[in-house]
Amino acid sequence: MDALYTAVATANGREGRAVSSDGQIDLALAMPPALGGNGAGTNPEQLFAAGYAACFASAMGHVGRQMKIDTKDVSVTAEVSIGKDDTGFGLGVVMRVELPDTLDGGTGRQLVEATHQYCPYSKATRGNIEVELVIE
């Protein structure tokens, strides 16, 4: 891969801080109440959900332009879950893609599937974690 951009961030655990090298991110981290924490900060699952949703939506814009499909009214929500698996902990993702009525049926499904093949986050997770695509 020929890198066009490299993001750099440093964190010191789920009960600490996450800081990007450019200072744009400087967040308190905390375990969510569901995992026994106080929830007084963000957590890695929220950050991953935000990044994946943003990347998928942008990728959908690119794919839509190639397919001559207007994606301006599309919205993407990523739900990232953490749970126990046979080796410790694992992640799962549900990508909820809200499409306008004009993209109902096969065209919308084709757009979402093509985006899932194109999106860098989808490529990174493929074969590693389960990603469910839900079209709404």
Secondary structure, 3 states (H helix, E strand, C coil): CCCCCCCCEEECCCCCEEEECCCCCEEEECCCHHHCCCCCCECHHHHHHHHHHHHHHHHHHHHHHHHCCCCCCCEEEEEEEEEEECCEEEEEEEEEEECCHHHCCHHHHHHHHHHHHHCHHHHHHCCCCEEEEEEC
